C-alpha cells in the first residue's frame, strides 16, 4: 500500500496520501464509500489550506493581522461596519474602500485583516505600501515596461494601498 500512497503523492493528491496512510493504520478499515469520502474531504481540505497559504504569501502583507486580535473598543471602527465588507462583495462590484484616520487608529490592521478575510473566502489580494508601489511604477517606466504591474493587478480581487498619507504631493496634486 506504500506504492499507492506514493502514487497519490506523485499525482499531487497530498491530502489523500496522508489520509490513506492514516486509514491503513486503523484496525478496522471503513467501507469503500466511507473511505473514499474521507479521502475526498481530506484532499479538499488540504487544497484549501495550501491555497490560503499561497495567497497569504502572494498578498505580501508586512505582518499577520486578523479581526480576532482587533481591539474594537480602542478604535473608532465598529464591528458592524467591517463585517459586511468581509464577504468581499465590494470587490465583485469594483467598489473602493478608503480608511481615513490618524496614526494608531487601526487603519493598517483593518486593511490587512480585511485582506486576510478575503483570502479565506477565496479572493486574491495584494498589499502595497504606497511609496513602494510608486517606486515599482517608476522603475517599470524607466525600464520601458509600463503596464506590466497593471496587468498583474488585474488578476487580483483586491489591492490594498497603505500609507497613502505619506506621499508628498505638489500643490497641483501630483506626486513629487
C-alpha positions as CSV (number, residue, x, y, z in Angstrom):
1,X,0.0,0.0,0.0
2,X,3.0,2.3,0.3
3,X,3.1,2.3,-3.5
4,X,-0.5,3.6,-3.6
5,X,0.4,6.4,-1.2
6,X,3.4,7.3,-3.3
7,X,1.2,7.3,-6.4
8,X,-1.2,9.7,-4.8
9,X,1.6,12.0,-3.8
10,X,3.0,11.8,-7.3
11,X,-0.4,13.0,-8.6
12,X,-0.1,15.8,-6.0
13,X,-3.0,14.4,-4.0
14,X,-1.2,15.1,-0.8
15,X,-4.3,15.2,1.4
16,X,-5.4,11.8,0.1
17,X,-1.9,10.3,0.5
18,X,-1.8,11.5,4.2
19,X,-5.3,10.2,4.9
20,X,-4.7,6.9,3.2
21,X,-1.7,6.3,5.5
22,X,-4.0,7.1,8.5
23,X,-6.8,4.9,7.2
24,X,-4.4,1.9,6.6
25,X,-3.1,2.3,10.2
26,X,-6.6,1.8,11.6
27,X,-7.5,-1.7,12.9
28,X,-10.8,-1.7,11.1
29,X,-11.0,-0.1,7.7
30,X,-14.1,1.9,6.7
31,X,-16.3,0.8,3.9
32,X,-15.1,1.7,0.4
33,X,-17.6,4.5,0.1
34,X,-16.9,5.9,3.6
35,X,-13.1,5.7,2.9
36,X,-13.4,7.4,-0.5
37,X,-15.5,10.2,1.1
38,X,-12.8,10.6,3.8
39,X,-10.1,10.8,1.1
40,X,-12.0,13.4,-0.9
41,X,-12.7,15.5,2.1
42,X,-9.1,15.3,3.1
43,X,-7.9,16.3,-0.3
44,X,-10.3,19.2,-0.5
45,X,-9.2,20.5,2.9
46,X,-5.6,20.1,2.1
47,X,-6.0,22.1,-1.1
48,X,-7.9,24.9,0.7
49,X,-5.0,25.1,3.3
50,X,-2.4,25.2,0.6
51,X,-4.4,27.8,-1.4
52,X,-4.7,30.0,1.6
53,X,-1.1,29.7,2.5
54,X,-0.1,30.6,-1.1
55,X,-2.4,33.5,-1.3
56,X,-1.3,34.9,2.1
57,X,2.3,34.8,0.8
58,X,1.3,36.3,-2.5
59,X,-0.5,39.1,-0.8
60,X,2.8,40.2,0.8
61,X,1.3,41.6,4.0
62,X,4.0,43.1,6.1
63,X,2.8,41.1,9.1
64,X,-0.2,38.9,10.0
65,X,-3.3,40.7,11.3
66,X,-6.9,39.5,11.7
67,X,-10.1,40.6,13.2
68,X,-9.8,38.1,16.1
69,X,-7.0,40.2,17.5
70,X,-8.5,43.6,16.7
71,X,-9.4,45.8,19.6
72,X,-12.7,47.4,18.6
73,X,-13.0,49.2,21.9
74,X,-9.8,51.1,21.3
75,X,-10.7,52.0,17.7
76,X,-13.3,54.3,16.0
77,X,-14.1,51.4,13.7
78,X,-17.2,49.4,14.6
79,X,-17.6,45.7,14.1
80,X,-21.0,46.3,12.3
81,X,-19.2,48.4,9.7
82,X,-16.5,45.9,9.0
83,X,-18.4,42.6,9.0
84,X,-20.4,43.2,5.7
85,X,-17.1,44.0,4.0
86,X,-15.6,40.6,4.9
87,X,-17.7,38.9,2.2
88,X,-15.7,40.7,-0.5
89,X,-18.8,41.9,-2.3
90,X,-17.3,45.3,-2.8
91,X,-14.5,43.8,-4.9
92,X,-17.0,41.9,-7.1
93,X,-18.8,45.2,-7.8
94,X,-15.5,47.2,-8.2
95,X,-16.0,49.5,-5.2
96,X,-13.2,51.0,-3.3
97,X,-12.8,51.3,0.5
98,X,-10.8,54.2,1.9
99,X,-9.7,54.1,5.5
100,X,-9.1,57.5,6.9
101,X,-7.8,58.4,10.4
102,X,-4.9,59.5,12.5
103,X,-1.8,57.5,13.4
104,X,-2.6,54.5,15.5
105,X,-6.3,54.3,14.8
106,X,-6.1,50.8,13.2
107,X,-6.2,51.5,9.5
108,X,-3.4,49.2,8.6
109,X,-4.6,46.5,11.0
110,X,-8.1,46.8,9.5
111,X,-6.8,46.7,5.9
112,X,-4.6,43.6,6.5
113,X,-7.3,41.8,8.5
114,X,-9.8,42.5,5.7
115,X,-7.4,41.2,3.2
116,X,-6.9,38.1,5.3
117,X,-10.7,37.6,5.5
118,X,-11.0,38.0,1.7
119,X,-8.3,35.3,1.1
120,X,-10.2,33.0,3.4
121,X,-13.2,33.4,1.2
122,X,-11.2,32.5,-2.0
123,X,-10.3,36.0,-3.1
124,X,-6.8,37.1,-4.3
125,X,-5.3,40.1,-2.5
126,X,-2.2,42.2,-3.0
127,X,-0.8,44.6,-0.4
128,X,1.4,47.6,-1.2
129,X,2.9,50.4,0.8
130,X,2.1,53.5,-1.3
131,X,5.7,54.6,-1.6
132,X,6.8,51.1,-2.7
133,X,4.1,51.0,-5.2
134,X,5.1,54.3,-6.7
135,X,8.8,53.2,-6.8
136,X,7.7,50.0,-8.7
137,X,5.8,52.1,-11.2
138,X,8.7,54.5,-11.7
139,X,11.1,51.6,-12.2
140,X,8.8,50.0,-14.6
141,X,8.5,53.2,-16.6
142,X,12.3,53.7,-16.6
143,X,12.8,50.2,-17.9
144,X,10.1,50.7,-20.6
145,X,7.8,48.1,-19.2
146,X,4.8,50.3,-18.4
147,X,1.6,48.4,-17.8
148,X,3.2,45.1,-16.5
149,X,2.1,45.8,-13.0
150,X,-1.3,46.9,-14.1
151,X,-1.7,43.6,-15.9
152,X,-0.7,41.6,-12.8
153,X,-3.0,43.6,-10.6
154,X,-5.9,42.9,-12.9
155,X,-5.6,39.3,-11.8
156,X,-6.4,40.1,-8.1
157,X,-9.7,40.9,-6.5
158,X,-8.4,43.5,-4.0
159,X,-5.4,45.8,-4.0
160,X,-4.6,47.3,-0.6
161,X,-2.5,50.5,-0.7
162,X,-1.3,51.6,2.7
163,X,0.3,54.8,4.0
164,X,-1.2,57.0,1.2
165,X,-0.9,59.9,3.5
166,X,2.9,59.8,3.5
167,X,3.3,60.5,-0.2
168,X,4.4,64.1,-0.8
169,X,2.1,65.9,-3.2
170,X,2.7,69.2,-5.1
171,X,0.2,72.0,-4.9
172,X,-1.2,70.9,-8.3
173,X,-2.0,67.5,-6.8
174,X,0.7,65.4,-8.5
175,X,3.1,63.2,-6.5
176,X,6.6,64.7,-6.1
